[in-house]
Amino acid sequence: MNPFNEKPMQIGDGFLDWKTMYPKSYDKNEVDPYTKCRIILMNGAEYEAVWSSHHFHRHCVNQDIRRELALIRKQEQQQQKRISCLKPIDENLLETTISYEQLAVDLTACMARNEKDKYVKKALDFALLEDFDHLYRYADLLEMEHGVQAERLVGSYTEIMPGRPTISEHRHPFDDVKRGVNFKTADPLTKLHIAIITAAEQQTMNYYMNQASFYTSDLGRKLYAEIAMIEEQHVSHYGSLMDGNCTFLESLLQHEYTECYLYYSCYADETDKNVKKIWGEHYLQEVAHLHRAAQLLEKYEKKHWSQVIPGGEFPELLKLGPNKEYVRGVMNSVELTGEREDYSNVKELPNDFRFFTYQSAVNSKPADVASHSTIAKYIKDNGKDYRFEEAPHPIPPLRKRTNDNITVGRE
């Protein structure tokens, strides 16, 4: 499929009325877990489109371009509202959070398995283990405070057990800044992976930042705040992989192409008829946005779209699915931490390395760290932690279920 070869609709023909913008929500007890994940993913893609458009708008002096951005952005906003309302009213904050983390785990793993650029793959694998641990922390909180077992919410597609312990993930900001990829020479799928994972992690960061204060217990509010700080690191981590030499108009084209790719992938993969219809309608709207972005690029920078996206054919479509064995295989890198643009085993770093000084400042009292105290409280109340694992944990120090390990990846 090449969206540049399709005849686009008129952008104005795609505006939605209020009834259309408020679709039927899914049934949280019947929906496929990956339908929920796709909804979160596309919510994030639309937020990224809107945010980047505003950023362009605020750094542009050409009023005609600003009007074009406002036109496209209004429709992106309608799409985002429509997608967001697919979540049902009776799904609580923490139940939704489990889907956020399942998406983070399986989306990252799916892309890492297909990533050709070794540096980008390593970046994906590195953060994967952190989101995997977040799923475990939130799952214990959910069972402890709501009596809901997260394995049912993830459909048993994704294991729930420790990854790199969240307490070990807090790094000095210098070590989350990675090398940018040259988008002129990068594989098309690599560029899509970077754009997709940045948008997805940004959506998670924003969700936790804004929802933390609405949670109903002090422990939960603290856990959201802590993990939101890690998501800030992830957005810096992934966002730094982008090519900073791209112009705003080149970036606009890449954003619209990414949305086309995602909606087409979601449409091909979707099992819910109601949601599938929405993916198809949004794809057609995004094709119109893509063609308008291509026209703007040619008009104002004298560049053909193929100079930014050679060929235009979609690479292999994104398909969400279980990644249990892959995640277990990546566990062998659980002791890694960031070291500027690269990664090092925490055991091999000098004692005065900034990771340790930052840890001392932020995690001076482990008992006060919410990710640790959540598991510690669950164990105190129940004798052992809550997990869903199909075999013993691949890392021996993380197998014990009667105390929370706070040394792996940290000491």
N, C-alpha and C positions, 0 to 999 in steps of 0.2 A: 504494500500500500504506500502510495506517495501522495500526501495531502496537497502538495503543490500542483498536482495534475487534476485535482477535483474542481468543479465549478462551484465557487462559493455563493452562499446566500447573501443578501444585503444585510449588513449588521443591524440596521433598524428593524428588520423583520423578525429578529430574534428576541426582542424584549418581551418579558413575561408579565402577565397580570398577577394580581395578588393571590388568586386561587391557585394558580400554577406554581407559584413560588412556595406554597405550603403543601408539600406532597404528603401522601400517606406514609406514616412511619413504619419501620419494620417491627415485627414482633420479637422482642428480645429473647423469648423462650423457644422460638422456632428458627430464627435467622441463622444462616451459615456464618461462622466466625469470620471468614474471609470477606464476606459482604460488608461486615462492620469495618474491617480493615481497609477495604477499598474506599468506603465512605470517608473515613478519617484521612486517607491518603489524598483524595481529591479535594477535601476541605482544605488541606494544607497547600495543595497545588494552587488553588484559587486565592488563598491568602497571600502566597508568594507573588502571584501575578499582580494582585492589587498593591501590595507593599512596594514592589519594584517599580510599578507604574507611578506611584506617588513620588518615589525617590527620583525618578527621571523627571517628572513634572516640576519638581522643586529645583532642579538644576538645569532647566531649559528656558531660554528666553524667546523661543519661537512660538508665538501664540497659536499658529495653525497646528503645530505638532502637539501642543498642550491640549487643544480641543480634540484632536484625534485620540490622544491618550485617555481623555475624560470619557469619550464615547465608548471605547473598548472597556475601560475600567468599570463603567456603570453596569455593563452586562456581566463582567466577571463578578461583581458584587451580587448581582441577582443569582448567579449560579451558586455562589458560596452560601447564600441564605437558603437556597433550595436544598442543597446537599446537607447543610447543618441540621435542617428540620427533619431529616430522615431518622435521626436519633429519637427514640420514643421518650415520652415524659416520665415513664416509670423506670427508666434505666438510671440508676444513681451514679454519682460522680466517680466512685471507685470502680464500679462495673465498667464504665466507659474507659477508665484509665487502663484496665487490663487489656482492652482491645488496642489502645495506643501502644502499649509495650509489646503485645503480640505482633502488631504491624512492624514496630521497630526491629524486632528480632528476625521475623521471616522475610521482610522486605530487604533488610541488609544482607541476610544470608543468600537470598535468591540472586541479588546483584553481584555479591562477592564471588559466587560460584561461576558466574559468566563473565567476570571482569578480566580483560586481557592485560591491562596496565598493572604491573606488579605493585607499584607504589600506591595506586588507588585501592587495589585489593587489600593491601596491608592496612590502609586507613579504615576500610570497611570492617575488616576482621577485628581490628583493635576496639572500635566503639561498639561492635556487636556484643562483646562480652560484658560490656557495661549495661547496655539496655536489657540484656538477658538477666542480669542481677536485679535490675529495677523491677522486672516482672515478678521475680521471687519475693521481693520486699513488699510490694503492693498486694500480692496474693495472700501473704500472711496477715496483713492488715485487714483485708477483705474478709477472710475467714474468721478472724478474731473479733471483728466488730459487727459483722453482718451475717455471719454463719453461712456464707456462700463460698463454695469451693471453686477456685478459678479454673481448675481443669475442665469443668463443665462449660465455662465461658469460652475457653480456647478450643473446645471440641476435641481435646486430647491430641491436637495437631502439634502442639508446642510443649516441650517439657518445662517444668517449673522447679528450678533448683538454683543454688548460688552460681554466679559467674565471677568476674573480678569483683570482690566485695566493694560495695558503694563507698565505704569509708576509705578505700584505697584509691578511689578515682579522682580525688580532689588534688589538682595539679596547679603549679604556678602557670599563669596565663601565657608566658613565653613558650611553653611547651605544647600548646594547642595550635600553634600557627605552623601550618605545613606548606610545602611548595606548591605553587600554582601549576596547573597543567596547560600546555600550549594547545588551545582549542583549534588552531589552524592545522595542526598535524595529528591531533588526538583521534582515536577511533570514535565513530558516531555514538556507539553504545556507551563509551566511557563518559562522553559529554552529557549524555542523558542520565547516567547513573549519578554523576556529581550534582546535576540540577535537581534530580528527584530526591536524593537523600538529604540535601540541604533544606529543601522545602519541607520534607517530612519531619526532620528534627526541629526545624523552626516552629512548625505547628505544635509539636509536643512542648517545646519550651514555652510558647505563648500560653498554651492551655494550662500548664502547671503554674506559671507566673500569675495568671489571672484567677485561677480556680482555688488556689491554696487557701485563701482566707475564707472560702465558702464551705470548707470541709467542717464536719461537725464534732471533731475531737482535737484536742491540743496535739496529741501524738500524730494524727494524720496531717494536720496543718504543718507541723515541723517536717514530716517526711516529704510532703510536696515541695516545701521550700528548699530542702536539701537537694532533692533530685532535679528541681528546676535549675539549680546552679550547675549541675552536671550537664543538663541539656544546653545551657549557655556555652559550656566548653565544646559540646558536640557541634553546635552551629558554627563556632569559630573554626573548629577542626575541619569540618566539611566545606564551609564557605571559603576557606583559604585555598582549597584545591581549584577553585574557579580561576579562569584566565582574567586577570585584572586589566589586560590590554584591550578587552572588548569594548567597543563604543556602546553608548546607550541604545542606539538603534539595532546594533548587532545583538545585544542582549535581549531586546524586546522580541526580535525574531526567534531567538533560541528559546525564550520562555513560551511563546505561542506554539512552537514546534513540539516542545516537551509536553504541553497540555494536550495537543492533538494525539501524540503518542500514548499518553496515559489514558485518555478517554477511549481510544480505540482498543487499547489493551484491556481496560476494564470491561468494555462492551463484550469483547471476545471471551472473557473469563467469567462473566457474571452468571449466577444461577437464579437470582431473584428477578422475575419478569418486570415488576414495577421499577426496580432500580436500574435494570438493564435498559429500559426505555429512556430513562433520564440520561444515562451515559451516552446513548446514541444521539439524543437531541443536543447535548452539550458538545459532542464531537463536531457536529455540523456548525455550531456557533463558533467553535475554535478554529475551524477551517477558514471561516470568514475573517477572524482576527488575524490569522497567519498571513493571509493574502494581503490584508491591509498593512501589516507590518512590513511585508516584502515591498509593497509599493512605496512606503515611507523611506525604506532603506535605499531604494533605487533613486527616488526623487532628491533626497537630501545628501546622500553620500556617494551616489553614482555607483553603487554596488549591487550586483545581482545576488539574489538569495543563495544561489549555488556557491558563492564565494564564502559563505558562512556555514552552510549546510550542504556539502557536496552530494549531489545525487538526489537527496530528499527521501529516498525509500526508507521506510521504517526498518530498523534492524529487528532481531528477534523480540517478539512482544514480551512484556512483563507478565508473569503468571505466578501468583502467590500459591504457596504450598508448604507442606512440612519440610523441615530442615534439621531434624533431630541429630542425625549422624554427622552432618556438617558442623553443627554447633559444638558437638562433643569433640570433633577433631580440632577445632580452633582453640579449645580449652588449654592446649599446651602452651599458649602464649599469655596465660593469665597473669604471669609475673611481670609482664612488660609495663612500662610507663613511658610517657613522652619525654623526649630530649630534643628540644627545638624541632627541627624538621624531621627528625627520625625517632626511633624508639630504642629503649635499652631495658635490660633486665634490672629490676629495682635492686637486686642483690649485688649488682656490679657497680653501682653508683657510689661516689665518695660520700662520706657522712655529712659533708657540708653542702651537698647539692641542694638546689632550691626546692626540689620536691619535698625534702625532709623539713626544711624551714617552713614551707607553706603548710605542710601537715601539722607541724607543731603549733602554728598559729590558729589554724581552723579546727583541728581535731585534738586539741590539747587534753580534753577529757572525753575519751571514747564513750563513756556512759551517757554523755549529753548529745551524742550524734544520733539523730533520729533513725537512720537506716540500721544502726546496730541495736538501739534500744527497742525498736519494733520487734525484731527477732528475739531479743533477750526476753521481752515480756511474753511473747507467744510461748517460748520454751518454758518459762516459769509457770505459766498457766496450764500448759498441756503436756509437759514432759519432754517434748521434742518439737521441732519446727514443722511447718506445713510444706510439703513438696508434692510434685507429681513427676516422678522419674521412672523410666522403664528399665533401668539397670543402675548399678552403683555409680556414683559420681566418678568421672574419669580422673579427677585430681584427688589423691588420697587425703590431703589436709582438709578438703571441703566435704568429705563424706560424713563426718560426725554430725548428728542431728540434735545433739543435746547441748551444744554451745555454739555461738556464732563466731566464726573465724574472722579476726580483724587484723591478721598479720600477712596473709597472702597478698602479694602485690603491693605491700606497704612497708615491710621491714626486711 
